[in-house]
Structures are given as C-alpha cells and as structure tokens.
Amino acid sequence: MAVTNGGELREWRRSRGWDVPELARRLRRAADESIAAHDGLVRMIRAWERGDHRPSERYELLYRRLGLPSGNENGAEPQPTPTRRQEGTEPVRRRTFVELTGISLAGAILPGAVGASGRIVTHTLMSSGHLAAAVTTAQNHAVRLDCEPELKTPESLSVYGSVLLRGALAAAQHDDRTTAHEMLTEAADTARRLGSDANLCGTAFGPVNTQMHQVNVAVTVGDAGTAIDLARHIDLRAVTVTERKASLLIDVARAFFQWGKYEQAHAALRAAEDTAPQEVAARPSVATLARDLATLAPASIRRDAEQFASRIGAPR
C-alpha cells in the first residue's frame, strides 16, 4: 500500500477535503459487495488513522479506487509521468499490445468504465432500497458489455461477470429468484471462461467468488439447505481476502439459523469472528443474528451465544 502509517492516511483524506464520515460514504459507494455499515466503517477509518492497525487488502483496494496512489515497497521515489518527448521511447510496447490483442486502448477502457459505473450505480441503488432499479441497471450494463464481442479479454470478462453478480444479489434481495438464478448462471459460465480469481480491474471476479455469491443468493431467498450444500464445495483456502472469507462464514451461519441448526450457526459465527473480528463487529446484520441466536439457542450453547452477542455489541 502507498501509505504505511495512519498519519499519512489522514493527510491524504484531508487533502481531498473529506471528513471521516464522507470518506466512509465514498468507500461504501466504491465497493462491489457488502462491507461494514457506515457507523462501523467510520470507527474503522479512525482506527486506521490512529495507527491501531492497517486496512486489510479489501479496504486497501477501495482506497485505491478513490485515488490513493500506489507506492513503492522499497521506498524509491515514484517515476515522473513521461513527457511527450519521453513517450517516444514507448511506441514499441504500445504497438505490441495492440498487435497482439487487436484492442485499442480506448476500446479497452470503455468496457472497464461501463462495468465500474454499473457496479457503483447498482450498489448505490441497492443501499438506498431501490432494488428493482438496481436489477434493471445491472441488466442494462451487462447487455452493453456483452455487445462488445471483440473485447473478450480476461479484464472485460471480469468486469462483465462482476456486474452480473451484483445484479444477482439485487434480484435476490428483491425476491426475484428467476432473474437472480439467470444472472448467476451467466456469471458462472463467464467465470469458467476466465478460469481463475485474479482480481482483474479490482473486481475479485472468478469461479470461487461466483460460488460465494451463489451461497449468498441462496440464503437471501431462503434456500438454507442449498446454501449449505454450495458452501461445502468451496475451499476456504482459495479465499485469500479475510473479509470475504468472513462474509462466507456469516452466510453459512445465516443458513444454519434459517434451518434451525443453532449450534452450527453459532460455530460459523465464531469462525467468522476468528477470521475477521473487526468485520463481524461492524455489521448490524451480524449483531441482529447474534441476538436472535442468543434468544433461541439451546441450553448447551446459550451462555456462549449470549457472551458472543455481548462481545460484538449486539443490542438486547
């Protein structure tokens, strides 16, 4: 990460003219998937700026999307932007790229811009409760991206797939199972074509990420058994970002709770906390689940469930 201490993070934020709540809002808008709620994220930012700990890879990516510059691990000064005269030394590299791919730089940028705007607008609409509009937005952007047949690069496939996944989540929250499953099916096919989760264009899209969205959609529409079955086929070792690993475990806990298997739900929540305690404590939905679990849990785990709920600040 470019900035390695809290003071520099704070100075970068202030240079943009943002207070902490405004930065939290912008980070949430830049996210492609659920992250900490606003109040929790405000607390996290202040902790980062105090130097209590560094942002994880997930939040580092969001900072970079907002303009935090990439740094040099070895402390070397960043190289200046080439002038027009200096650019004369680079045409072979640019020609080689165009000759090998058949894609102009402008053409490559267009799908990325379309996809990024699609994800951001869809996420914003979802956050404000406009689920039908979020679904339509994702569908329209996906169609536009799919109409660029000459741009089937790994990057464009990643952008296309990530828009489909965002639309599937919106459809599931809107209780539109048919659309959610259609978009998931297309996303899964795109992930197979891509072949791996390479986080191209900051999307984190790939086969494993698609499987995780399938679990989330299943539990969102109330198919607890399906969600658990899907989750069992995911290798947690393949999920490299701790917050995403915690998100999967939280979805598993939700599914077990829906199923009435409270001990398994509690175990999944504990595993999520062990993986990313800050993420778990910052999510209001987890607090609600923890409190419900403490109320309904059998005597064998009730005390532990109550202690967990109290530890993450779940209101009584």
C-alpha positions in Angstrom: 0.0 0.0 0.0 1.3 3.5 -0.7 0.6 4.8 2.8 2.0 2.8 5.6 1.0 4.8 8.7 -2.2 6.4 10.0 -0.9 10.0 9.7 -0.4 9.7 6.0 -3.8 8.1 5.6 -5.3 11.1 7.5 -3.3 13.6 5.4 -4.4 12.0 2.2 -8.1 12.2 3.3 -7.8 15.8 4.3 -6.1 16.7 1.0 -9.3 15.5 -0.7 -11.4 17.8 1.6 -13.3 14.9 3.2 -14.1 14.3 6.8 -14.2 10.7 8.1 -18.0 10.2 7.5 -17.6 11.4 4.0 -14.7 9.0 3.3 -16.8 6.2 4.8 -19.7 7.0 2.4 -17.3 7.1 -0.6 -15.7 3.8 0.4 -19.1 2.2 0.6 -20.1 3.6 -2.8 -16.9 2.2 -4.3 -17.5 -1.3 -3.0 -18.7 -4.1 -5.3 -20.0 -6.1 -2.4 -21.3 -5.7 1.2 -18.8 -4.1 3.5 -19.1 -2.7 7.0 -22.0 -0.5 7.8 -21.5 3.3 7.8 -21.0 3.7 11.6 -18.7 0.7 11.8 -16.7 1.9 8.9 -16.3 5.3 10.5 -14.8 3.6 13.5 -12.5 1.5 11.4 -11.2 4.6 9.5 -10.4 6.3 12.7 -8.6 3.3 14.0 -6.6 3.1 10.7 -5.7 6.8 11.0 -4.6 6.4 14.6 -2.3 3.6 13.5 -4.0 0.9 15.6 -3.8 -1.3 12.5 -3.6 -1.1 8.7 -6.5 -1.5 6.3 -6.9 -5.0 5.0 -6.4 -5.9 1.3 -10.1 -5.4 0.7 -10.2 -1.9 2.1 -6.8 -1.0 0.6 -8.4 -1.8 -2.8 -11.3 0.6 -2.1 -8.8 3.4 -1.0 -7.0 2.9 -4.3 -10.3 3.2 -6.2 -10.8 6.6 -4.6 -7.3 7.8 -5.7 -4.8 6.7 -3.0 -1.6 6.4 -5.1 0.3 3.1 -5.3 3.6 3.2 -3.5 7.0 1.5 -3.8 7.7 -1.1 -1.2 11.4 -0.3 -1.4 10.9 3.4 -0.7 12.1 4.5 -4.2 10.7 7.8 -5.5 7.9 7.4 -7.9 8.8 7.9 -11.5 7.5 11.1 -13.2 4.9 10.9 -15.8 6.6 10.8 -19.2 6.6 13.9 -21.2 5.6 13.8 -24.9 9.3 13.7 -25.8 9.9 10.8 -23.4 6.9 9.0 -24.7 8.9 8.5 -27.9 10.7 5.6 -26.2 7.5 3.6 -25.6 5.8 3.1 -29.0 7.1 -0.5 -29.5 5.4 -1.6 -26.2 2.1 0.0 -27.2 2.2 -1.3 -30.7 2.9 -4.8 -29.5 -0.1 -4.7 -27.1 -2.4 -3.6 -29.9 -0.9 -6.1 -32.4 -1.2 -9.0 -30.0 -4.7 -8.3 -28.7 -6.3 -6.4 -31.6 -7.7 -4.0 -29.0 -7.2 -0.2 -28.9 -6.5 1.4 -25.6 -9.7 3.4 -25.9 -11.7 0.2 -26.6 -10.2 -1.5 -23.5 -11.0 1.5 -21.3 -14.7 1.7 -22.4 -15.8 -1.8 -21.0 -14.0 -1.0 -17.8 -15.7 2.3 -17.4 -19.1 0.8 -18.2 -18.6 -2.0 -15.8 -17.3 0.2 -13.0 -20.2 2.6 -13.4 -22.6 -0.3 -13.5 -21.3 -1.8 -10.2 -21.3 1.5 -8.4 -24.8 2.6 -9.5 -26.2 -0.8 -8.8 -24.6 -0.9 -5.4 -25.9 2.6 -4.6 -29.4 1.8 -5.6 -29.3 -1.4 -3.5 -28.1 0.5 -0.5 -30.9 3.0 -0.8 -33.5 0.2 -1.2 -34.3 0.7 -4.9 -33.9 -3.0 -5.7 -35.9 -3.1 -8.9 -33.9 -0.2 -10.4 -30.7 -1.9 -9.2 -31.6 -5.1 -11.1 -32.5 -3.1 -14.2 -29.3 -1.2 -14.1 -27.2 -4.3 -13.7 -29.0 -6.0 -16.6 -28.6 -3.0 -18.9 -24.9 -2.6 -18.2 -24.4 -6.4 -18.7 -26.1 -6.3 -22.0 -24.0 -3.3 -23.1 -20.8 -5.1 -22.1 -21.9 -8.3 -23.8 -22.3 -6.4 -27.0 -18.5 -5.8 -27.2 -17.5 -9.2 -28.8 -14.1 -8.0 -29.8 -13.2 -7.2 -26.2 -13.4 -10.7 -24.6 -10.2 -10.2 -22.7 -9.7 -11.5 -19.1 -10.2 -8.0 -17.9 -13.5 -7.5 -19.7 -14.8 -10.9 -18.7 -14.1 -10.0 -15.1 -16.0 -6.7 -15.4 -18.9 -8.4 -17.1 -19.1 -11.1 -14.5 -18.9 -8.8 -11.6 -21.8 -6.7 -13.0 -23.8 -10.0 -13.3 -23.1 -10.9 -9.7 -24.1 -7.5 -8.4 -27.4 -7.8 -10.4 -28.0 -11.3 -9.0 -27.7 -10.0 -5.4 -30.1 -7.2 -6.1 -32.6 -9.6 -7.7 -32.3 -11.9 -4.7 -33.0 -9.1 -2.3 -35.9 -8.1 -4.5 -37.2 -11.7 -4.2 -36.8 -12.2 -8.0 -35.5 -15.8 -7.9 -35.7 -16.3 -11.7 -33.6 -13.3 -12.6 -31.1 -14.0 -9.8 -30.5 -17.5 -11.0 -30.3 -16.5 -14.6 -27.6 -13.9 -13.8 -25.8 -16.4 -11.6 -25.8 -19.0 -14.4 -24.3 -16.5 -16.8 -21.8 -15.4 -14.3 -20.7 -19.0 -13.6 -20.2 -19.5 -17.3 -18.2 -16.3 -17.5 -16.1 -17.4 -14.5 -15.4 -20.8 -16.2 -14.2 -18.9 -19.3 -11.9 -16.7 -17.1 -10.6 -19.7 -15.3 -9.3 -18.2 -12.0 -9.9 -15.5 -9.4 -7.3 -12.9 -10.4 -8.9 -9.7 -9.1 -8.6 -8.1 -12.5 -9.8 -4.5 -12.7 -10.4 -4.7 -9.0 -13.4 -6.9 -9.4 -12.2 -10.0 -7.5 -14.3 -12.0 -10.0 -13.7 -15.6 -10.7 -15.0 -19.1 -10.1 -14.6 -19.0 -6.3 -16.1 -15.5 -6.0 -19.1 -16.7 -8.1 -19.6 -19.7 -5.8 -19.6 -17.4 -2.8 -22.3 -15.2 -4.4 -24.3 -18.3 -5.1 -24.3 -19.1 -1.4 -25.4 -15.5 -0.6 -28.2 -15.6 -3.1 -29.4 -19.0 -1.8 -29.6 -17.8 1.8 -31.1 -14.5 0.8 -34.1 -16.2 -0.9 -34.4 -18.6 2.0 -32.9 -21.8 0.4 -30.9 -22.7 3.5 -30.2 -26.3 2.5 -29.0 -25.2 -0.9 -26.7 -22.5 0.6 -25.1 -25.0 3.0 -24.6 -27.6 0.2 -23.0 -24.9 -2.1 -20.8 -23.7 0.7 -19.4 -27.2 1.4 -17.9 -27.2 -2.1 -15.9 -24.0 -1.5 -12.3 -24.4 -0.4 -11.8 -21.6 2.2 -8.1 -21.7 1.5 -8.9 -20.4 -2.0 -10.5 -17.3 -0.5 -7.5 -15.0 0.1 -9.2 -11.9 1.4 -10.1 -12.3 5.1 -13.2 -10.2 5.0 -14.6 -12.2 2.1 -13.9 -15.4 4.0 -15.7 -14.0 7.0 -18.6 -13.0 4.7 -19.0 -16.6 3.5 -18.9 -17.9 7.1 -21.6 -15.3 8.0 -23.8 -16.5 5.2 -23.3 -20.1 6.4 -24.4 -19.0 9.9 -27.5 -17.4 8.4 -28.3 -20.5 6.5 -27.9 -22.8 9.6 -30.0 -20.3 11.6 -32.8 -20.5 9.0 -32.6 -24.2 9.1 -33.0 -24.3 12.9 -29.5 -25.7 13.4 -28.4 -23.2 16.1 -25.3 -24.9 17.3 -23.8 -25.0 13.7 -24.9 -21.3 13.2 -23.1 -20.3 16.4 -20.0 -22.2 15.3 -20.0 -20.5 12.0 -20.3 -17.1 13.6 -17.4 -17.8 15.9 -15.3 -18.9 12.9 -16.2 -15.6 11.2 -15.1 -13.7 14.3 -11.8 -15.6 14.4 -11.2 -14.8 10.8 -12.1 -11.0 10.8 -13.3 -9.8 14.2 -13.5 -6.1 13.1 -15.7 -7.0 10.1 -18.0 -9.1 12.3 -18.4 -6.4 14.9 -19.1 -3.7 12.4 -22.0 -5.4 10.7 -25.5 -4.6 12.1 -26.9 -7.8 10.4 -24.5 -9.9 12.4 -25.5 -8.2 15.6 -29.1 -9.0 14.8 -28.3 -12.6 14.0 -26.2 -13.0 17.2 -29.0 -11.6 19.4 -31.6 -13.8 17.7 -29.3 -16.8 18.2 -28.8 -16.0 21.9 -32.5 -15.9 22.3 -33.3 -19.2 20.5 -30.2 -21.2 21.2 -30.5 -24.5 23.2 -29.2 -24.5 26.7 -26.0 -26.2 25.6 -24.7 -23.1 23.9 -27.0 -20.3 25.2 -24.3 -18.9 27.6 -21.7 -18.9 24.8 -24.2 -17.3 22.4 -25.1 -14.6 24.9 -21.4 -13.8 25.5 -20.8 -13.6 21.8 -23.7 -11.2 21.3 -22.5 -9.0 24.1 -18.9 -9.1 22.9 -19.8 -7.7 19.4 -22.2 -5.1 20.9 -25.5 -6.7 19.8 -28.3 -4.7 21.5 -30.7 -6.6 23.8 
